[in-house]
Amino acid sequence: MLLSDLQNKTLINMADGKNIGNIVDVKMDEQTGNIISLIVEENKRGFSFSSKNGASEIRWENIKKIGEDVILVNMHERV
């Protein structure tokens, strides 16, 4: 899967069904190549993180399902 494939999917918070925001980047482990977290530009109308620059991280462990059109995220487990 390419980063562009992830960026085209809608991030949905499983707790309330709201759109979280848009994926703008990923953080990867340099040694293993595994994804650590998704960098998300927040949806101004939806869920709000505490962040200074309008972008936040969603830990990879909080991603519960990647579907054809959406990514389901469990926000109760965010770091």
Biotite code that builds the C-alpha atoms (Angstrom):
import biotite.structure as struc

atoms = struc.array([
    struc.Atom([0.000, 0.000, 0.000], chain_id="A", res_id=1, res_name="MET", atom_name="CA", element="C"),
    struc.Atom([1.247, 3.476, -0.855], chain_id="A", res_id=2, res_name="LEU", atom_name="CA", element="C"),
    struc.Atom([1.001, 6.608, 1.284], chain_id="A", res_id=3, res_name="LEU", atom_name="CA", element="C"),
    struc.Atom([-1.231, 8.102, -1.403], chain_id="A", res_id=4, res_name="SER", atom_name="CA", element="C"),
    struc.Atom([-3.616, 5.143, -0.944], chain_id="A", res_id=5, res_name="ASP", atom_name="CA", element="C"),
    struc.Atom([-3.905, 5.968, 2.769], chain_id="A", res_id=6, res_name="LEU", atom_name="CA", element="C"),
    struc.Atom([-4.308, 9.691, 2.105], chain_id="A", res_id=7, res_name="GLN", atom_name="CA", element="C"),
    struc.Atom([-7.356, 9.045, -0.081], chain_id="A", res_id=8, res_name="ASN", atom_name="CA", element="C"),
    struc.Atom([-9.240, 7.272, 2.711], chain_id="A", res_id=9, res_name="LYS", atom_name="CA", element="C"),
    struc.Atom([-11.528, 8.917, 5.247], chain_id="A", res_id=10, res_name="THR", atom_name="CA", element="C"),
    struc.Atom([-10.471, 8.570, 8.910], chain_id="A", res_id=11, res_name="LEU", atom_name="CA", element="C"),
    struc.Atom([-13.478, 7.713, 11.100], chain_id="A", res_id=12, res_name="ILE", atom_name="CA", element="C"),
    struc.Atom([-13.549, 7.735, 14.903], chain_id="A", res_id=13, res_name="ASN", atom_name="CA", element="C"),
    struc.Atom([-15.259, 4.495, 15.978], chain_id="A", res_id=14, res_name="MET", atom_name="CA", element="C"),
    struc.Atom([-16.480, 6.123, 19.202], chain_id="A", res_id=15, res_name="ALA", atom_name="CA", element="C"),
    struc.Atom([-18.756, 8.663, 17.527], chain_id="A", res_id=16, res_name="ASP", atom_name="CA", element="C"),
    struc.Atom([-18.595, 8.015, 13.764], chain_id="A", res_id=17, res_name="GLY", atom_name="CA", element="C"),
    struc.Atom([-17.121, 11.448, 13.026], chain_id="A", res_id=18, res_name="LYS", atom_name="CA", element="C"),
    struc.Atom([-14.541, 12.272, 10.379], chain_id="A", res_id=19, res_name="ASN", atom_name="CA", element="C"),
    struc.Atom([-11.238, 12.856, 12.192], chain_id="A", res_id=20, res_name="ILE", atom_name="CA", element="C"),
    struc.Atom([-9.267, 14.620, 9.478], chain_id="A", res_id=21, res_name="GLY", atom_name="CA", element="C"),
    struc.Atom([-6.888, 14.015, 6.607], chain_id="A", res_id=22, res_name="ASN", atom_name="CA", element="C"),
    struc.Atom([-3.672, 11.994, 6.596], chain_id="A", res_id=23, res_name="ILE", atom_name="CA", element="C"),
    struc.Atom([-0.816, 14.288, 5.620], chain_id="A", res_id=24, res_name="VAL", atom_name="CA", element="C"),
    struc.Atom([2.161, 12.077, 6.482], chain_id="A", res_id=25, res_name="ASP", atom_name="CA", element="C"),
    struc.Atom([3.312, 8.961, 8.321], chain_id="A", res_id=26, res_name="VAL", atom_name="CA", element="C"),
    struc.Atom([5.964, 8.434, 10.972], chain_id="A", res_id=27, res_name="LYS", atom_name="CA", element="C"),
    struc.Atom([8.046, 5.321, 10.355], chain_id="A", res_id=28, res_name="MET", atom_name="CA", element="C"),
    struc.Atom([10.602, 3.355, 12.335], chain_id="A", res_id=29, res_name="ASP", atom_name="CA", element="C"),
    struc.Atom([13.863, 3.877, 10.446], chain_id="A", res_id=30, res_name="GLU", atom_name="CA", element="C"),
    struc.Atom([15.240, 0.469, 11.389], chain_id="A", res_id=31, res_name="GLN", atom_name="CA", element="C"),
    struc.Atom([12.220, -1.748, 10.703], chain_id="A", res_id=32, res_name="THR", atom_name="CA", element="C"),
    struc.Atom([10.281, 0.313, 8.166], chain_id="A", res_id=33, res_name="GLY", atom_name="CA", element="C"),
    struc.Atom([7.092, -0.188, 10.221], chain_id="A", res_id=34, res_name="ASN", atom_name="CA", element="C"),
    struc.Atom([4.562, 2.611, 10.511], chain_id="A", res_id=35, res_name="ILE", atom_name="CA", element="C"),
    struc.Atom([4.553, 4.158, 13.995], chain_id="A", res_id=36, res_name="ILE", atom_name="CA", element="C"),
    struc.Atom([1.770, 6.686, 13.515], chain_id="A", res_id=37, res_name="SER", atom_name="CA", element="C"),
    struc.Atom([-0.285, 8.642, 11.018], chain_id="A", res_id=38, res_name="LEU", atom_name="CA", element="C"),
    struc.Atom([0.120, 12.413, 10.968], chain_id="A", res_id=39, res_name="ILE", atom_name="CA", element="C"),
    struc.Atom([-3.347, 13.902, 10.639], chain_id="A", res_id=40, res_name="VAL", atom_name="CA", element="C"),
    struc.Atom([-4.477, 17.389, 9.736], chain_id="A", res_id=41, res_name="GLU", atom_name="CA", element="C"),
    struc.Atom([-7.507, 17.849, 11.935], chain_id="A", res_id=42, res_name="GLU", atom_name="CA", element="C"),
    struc.Atom([-11.009, 18.221, 10.575], chain_id="A", res_id=43, res_name="ASN", atom_name="CA", element="C"),
    struc.Atom([-12.029, 21.686, 11.816], chain_id="A", res_id=44, res_name="LYS", atom_name="CA", element="C"),
    struc.Atom([-15.655, 20.597, 12.249], chain_id="A", res_id=45, res_name="ARG", atom_name="CA", element="C"),
    struc.Atom([-14.968, 17.218, 13.807], chain_id="A", res_id=46, res_name="GLY", atom_name="CA", element="C"),
    struc.Atom([-12.811, 15.666, 16.460], chain_id="A", res_id=47, res_name="PHE", atom_name="CA", element="C"),
    struc.Atom([-10.267, 17.934, 18.134], chain_id="A", res_id=48, res_name="SER", atom_name="CA", element="C"),
    struc.Atom([-6.838, 16.967, 19.424], chain_id="A", res_id=49, res_name="PHE", atom_name="CA", element="C"),
    struc.Atom([-4.695, 19.182, 21.586], chain_id="A", res_id=50, res_name="SER", atom_name="CA", element="C"),
    struc.Atom([-2.134, 20.417, 19.078], chain_id="A", res_id=51, res_name="SER", atom_name="CA", element="C"),
    struc.Atom([-0.345, 23.634, 18.308], chain_id="A", res_id=52, res_name="LYS", atom_name="CA", element="C"),
    struc.Atom([0.024, 23.320, 14.543], chain_id="A", res_id=53, res_name="ASN", atom_name="CA", element="C"),
    struc.Atom([-3.319, 21.719, 13.631], chain_id="A", res_id=54, res_name="GLY", atom_name="CA", element="C"),
    struc.Atom([-1.725, 18.323, 12.987], chain_id="A", res_id=55, res_name="ALA", atom_name="CA", element="C"),
    struc.Atom([-1.644, 15.380, 15.388], chain_id="A", res_id=56, res_name="SER", atom_name="CA", element="C"),
    struc.Atom([-0.539, 11.788, 15.488], chain_id="A", res_id=57, res_name="GLU", atom_name="CA", element="C"),
    struc.Atom([-2.679, 8.680, 15.582], chain_id="A", res_id=58, res_name="ILE", atom_name="CA", element="C"),
    struc.Atom([-0.666, 5.709, 16.814], chain_id="A", res_id=59, res_name="ARG", atom_name="CA", element="C"),
    struc.Atom([-0.708, 2.738, 14.458], chain_id="A", res_id=60, res_name="TRP", atom_name="CA", element="C"),
    struc.Atom([-2.055, 0.540, 17.281], chain_id="A", res_id=61, res_name="GLU", atom_name="CA", element="C"),
    struc.Atom([-5.230, 2.669, 17.279], chain_id="A", res_id=62, res_name="ASN", atom_name="CA", element="C"),
    struc.Atom([-5.986, 1.807, 13.659], chain_id="A", res_id=63, res_name="ILE", atom_name="CA", element="C"),
    struc.Atom([-8.566, -0.972, 13.849], chain_id="A", res_id=64, res_name="LYS", atom_name="CA", element="C"),
    struc.Atom([-9.541, -1.521, 10.210], chain_id="A", res_id=65, res_name="LYS", atom_name="CA", element="C"),
    struc.Atom([-8.434, -0.220, 6.818], chain_id="A", res_id=66, res_name="ILE", atom_name="CA", element="C"),
    struc.Atom([-11.231, -0.603, 4.320], chain_id="A", res_id=67, res_name="GLY", atom_name="CA", element="C"),
    struc.Atom([-11.618, 0.302, 0.677], chain_id="A", res_id=68, res_name="GLU", atom_name="CA", element="C"),
    struc.Atom([-12.823, 3.844, 1.468], chain_id="A", res_id=69, res_name="ASP", atom_name="CA", element="C"),
    struc.Atom([-12.321, 4.416, 5.204], chain_id="A", res_id=70, res_name="VAL", atom_name="CA", element="C"),
    struc.Atom([-9.916, 3.837, 8.073], chain_id="A", res_id=71, res_name="ILE", atom_name="CA", element="C"),
    struc.Atom([-11.549, 3.057, 11.419], chain_id="A", res_id=72, res_name="LEU", atom_name="CA", element="C"),
    struc.Atom([-9.720, 4.480, 14.428], chain_id="A", res_id=73, res_name="VAL", atom_name="CA", element="C"),
    struc.Atom([-10.326, 3.775, 18.125], chain_id="A", res_id=74, res_name="ASN", atom_name="CA", element="C"),
    struc.Atom([-9.735, 7.215, 19.669], chain_id="A", res_id=75, res_name="MET", atom_name="CA", element="C"),
    struc.Atom([-10.218, 5.882, 23.210], chain_id="A", res_id=76, res_name="HIS", atom_name="CA", element="C"),
    struc.Atom([-6.732, 4.352, 22.966], chain_id="A", res_id=77, res_name="GLU", atom_name="CA", element="C"),
    struc.Atom([-4.853, 7.364, 21.602], chain_id="A", res_id=78, res_name="ARG", atom_name="CA", element="C"),
    struc.Atom([-1.605, 8.414, 23.216], chain_id="A", res_id=79, res_name="VAL", atom_name="CA", element="C"),
])
